[in-house]
Amino acid sequence: MKPIFIITLLMLSLCSFSQNCIDYVIIKINNNQTDTLFCKLISEDEETVVMDNGYAITTLKKSFIDEVKYCVREMTPYEVYKFKGLDAVTADMFQNQNTAGAYLRKGARSTYLGAGLAIVGTGVTLIGVLWVNSNAGKTACYITGGVTVATGLFFAIRGWNHIYKAGKLLDLSTQSALYLNTNEGIGISLKF
């Protein structure tokens, strides 16, 4: 009986510490109308709540919020996928102290490398098509060109992912040129 109790306790403690749950915020729209926003809450202070709905990061003033509820239900597989990018960016931001500029430089470097490899791979494939006469030589050119183009595509996608992370970090930053901020009414104002 003792091992079953210990295993049950261990499983319950592991389940309680899982971070794959959805939060919600109930906001006031008009005098008597409210709306529920299912999201993942990033931070909360005395005046504002910062949340991510999977598509954008939004800041709401507490005066427009009726209720905030943490960890209402477990995420669906789609929601886990949708919020994964923000978790990775947040972890990078606080653990590695990467900035948006560093991610943009990494993204540009990877994209340039990917484009260069794709051009070289295409050139090798064209050489195999146009000038090589033996079957073994053509096969070698096709394989080398295809692998080089695939490697270039990998680096290009990796570069686009870094650019995406830079955009998420800029959304979290108050020093960006275009900062999303709440205004006195419900909605978002742009500060230039």
N, C-alpha and C positions, 0 to 999 in steps of 0.2 A: 504494500500500500504506500509505503514511503517513497519509492522511486516514481510511482505514478503521480503522486502529489508534487514532487520536485520537478518532474518533466512538465506537468501542467503549469506550474508557477513560472517555469522558464519560458514556455511558449507564450503565456500571457504577457510577460514582461517584454519579450521581443516584439509582440504585436503592438503593445502600447507605445513603443518608441519608433514605430515606422512613420515616415514622413510623407507617405503617399496618401494624403487625405485632402479633401476639398473644403475650403472655408467659404463663408458667405457674408455679404454686407447688405443690410437693408437700408436703402436711402429714401429720403423724403423727396417726392416730386412736387406735389402741390400741398394744399392744406391737409387733405385727408388721404392722399394717394401715396403709396410706397411702391418700391420696386426692389426685387432681390437680385443681387449680382453674385453669381457663383464665381469664385476666383481663388487665387493663392495669395494670402497676405504676406507681404514682404516685411514691412515694419509698421509700427504704430507708436505715435508719441502723443503729447497732450493736445495738439492742434490738428494733426493730419493722420491719415491712414494711406500707406502706399501698397498698392495691390497690382497683381498681374493676372489678366484674364486669358493668357496664352497668346494673345496677339499684340497687346500693348501694355505698357506700365502706366498706371494712372495714380494720381494723388488726389484724395478727397479730403475736404475739411470736415472735422468732427461735427460741426454745426449742422451738416446736411445728412448725417448718418443717424439712423434710428437704432440699429443694433449691429453688433459685430459678433460673429460666432466662428470659433476656430474648430477645425477638424470635424465637420458635420458628417461626412461619409468617406468611404474609400474611393480613390480615383478609379475610373475605368481605364482599360489599356490605352485608349486614345488620349485620355487626359494625361496619363503618365508620359506618353510620347510628347504631347503638346507642351508640358511644363518642364521637360527635361533640359531644354536649351537654357532656360533661365537659371535652373539649379546649377548647371555647369558654369555658366557665366558668373553667378554669385560666388561659387566656390573659388573660381579663378581670381575674382576680384579681391576677396579677403585673404586667400592663402598665398597666392603668388604675387599680388599687388601689380597685376598687369593693367596697363592703361589702354584706353581706346586707341591712342596713337601707336602703341606697340602692336596691337592687333592689326591695325591698318597696314603697318609696315610688313608684318608677317604675311598678311593677306596679299599685298602687292607683290612681294617676293615670290610667294607660291604661285600666284597667277601668272607672273612673267615666266617663271620656270616651266609651268605647265604649257603655256603657249609656245615657248621655244622648243620643248620636247615634242609637241604635236607637229610643229613645222618640220623638225628634223625627221620624225617618223614618217610623215607624209612624203618627204623627199626621198627617203630610202625606199619606200614602197613604189614610188614613181620610177626610180632608177631600176628597180626589179622588173617593172612592167615594160619600160621602154628600151633599156640597153642590155640587159642580161639575157643571154641566149640559152644557157643550160637550165634544165629543170631544177637541179639541186641549188643553183645560184638564185633562181627566182623564188624558190621556197624559203631559202634563208633570208632573202630581202623582205618577203611578205611577213615572215615571223618576226624579224627584227623591227620592221616598221610598225607592225601591229602592237607589239609589246611597248615600243617607245611611245606610240600615240596613247595607249591605255595608261601608261605611267604619267604622261602629260595631263590626261584627263583627271587622274587622281590628284595631282598637285593643284590643278585649277579648282576642283571641288573643295579641296582643303583650304585654298585661298578664299573662296567665297564664304566658307564657314567662319574663317577669322574675321572677315568683313562683317558678317552677321553679328558676331560677338562684340565687335567694336560698336556697332549700332546699339546693341542692348546696353553696353556700358555707358554710352553717351546718354541714353534715356535715363539711366540711374544717376547721372552726373548733373549737378546744378551749374556747372561751368560751361556747358555746351552753348553754342551760339543760339540755338533754338531750344528753349527749355519749356517743357510742358508744366503748367502750373494751374491750380484751380483759381477761379475768380469768385466773386461774391455770390453768383447764382450757380446753378448746377451746370457743369460743363467745363471746358478747358480753355484757358487763355494762352496765348503765345507771347513769350517775352523775347524780344530781339536785343 
